[in-house]
């Protein structure tokens, strides 16, 4: 959602939203004031509902606008950069990444294709066709520690892309890309819970087997 209404939104997500919307960093709701911003295309925003009215408004008291330039949730680009303002980049062909290891370009390459085979809150699977020289996969899904990626079953680096989202370098050819959310805190929490349950079970057995004195 372009404006969002989420008090728990990640700081980087809010930073991106403020490129096209009014609001302070501490706010959880933003009003779009730059509907022409290419960042809205990057976020797959297809429709905007405005409070302002104009002649021929679609809904009484509102105006519904369609963004025909909205990009898909997953697509390929031929170049990555490490500097520049997000809303000033050619977001259809470039991705802003963090870390020099992700800097790469393949100018003049064909676009390539991405097909979504599975999409869930903690897991996704994509089938990609990548041109000679490789491509970089851009997503509009939030980056967060714990996301892991595989290309054809082999581990791959998830790159912080376009300030707040996940990206991935892809070699040429046809590939199956999977991403799973496996934060370390889940494993740590499961281990603590198992220890607690084991301790409680041991205490329970000890209490049941301990001889009890009976007063006559």
Secondary structure, DSSP 8 states (H G I E B T S, - for coil): --S-B-TT--HHHHHHHTTTEE--TT-SB-EE--TT-HHHHHTT--EEEES---TT-SBTTBEEEE-TT---SEEEESEEESSS-GGGS-TTTEEEBSSGGG--B-TT----EEEEEEE-SSEEEEEEEE-TT-EEEEEEEE--TTEEEEETTEEE--EEETTTEEEEEE-SEEEEEEEEE--HHHHHHHHHHHHHHHHHHHHHHHHHHS------
